[in-house]
Amino acid sequence: MDMLRKINEAQATYFKINRRYALTYDELIEARLLPNEPSATETGYDFKLRPAADAASFKISVTPADSSATNATHLFMDQTGVIRAEIGKDATADSPAIK
């Protein structure tokens, strides 16, 4: 969840500067808003950034790197910064919010 908060902060700053959200983690890294792309090796999770075609919004899906983990937590966040979670299935914008 800490990494999602860092990505959200980086995206918010990027939006203020560029009037659009970053399309890739590389854009956030090049702008020095994020130190590196989140990796499954470090976090145990795969972070998939999915920006809208017009870069006016974005979604991030976070899934366990170990696909055999059936009761693992899956996370979701969009440009609102609200982190949502599901146990054992992909989280979406309709999933319960967590703090």
C-alpha positions, 0 to 999 in steps of 0.5 A: 500500500505504501507503493500505491501511495507513492505512485498516487503522489507522483501522479498527482504532481505529474498532473499538476506539472503536465496537465495529464497523468503519466502514461508509464512508470518511466515518465514518473521516474524521468520526472524524478517523482518516483525512484523506480518502477515497482517490481514483484521481486521487491514487493511480491506484487505485480503493479499494472498501470493502465492510463486512459487514452487521453491521460485524463485518468489512470488505474493501477491493478496490483496482483500477487506475483505468486498466482497460486496464492488463492487467499492473497489480497488484490488491490486497485487504485485510480486517480482518486487515490482511494485504495480498494481491496479484494481477497482472492480475486481482482480488485476493481473500482467497486471493491471496498475501500481501505485506509 
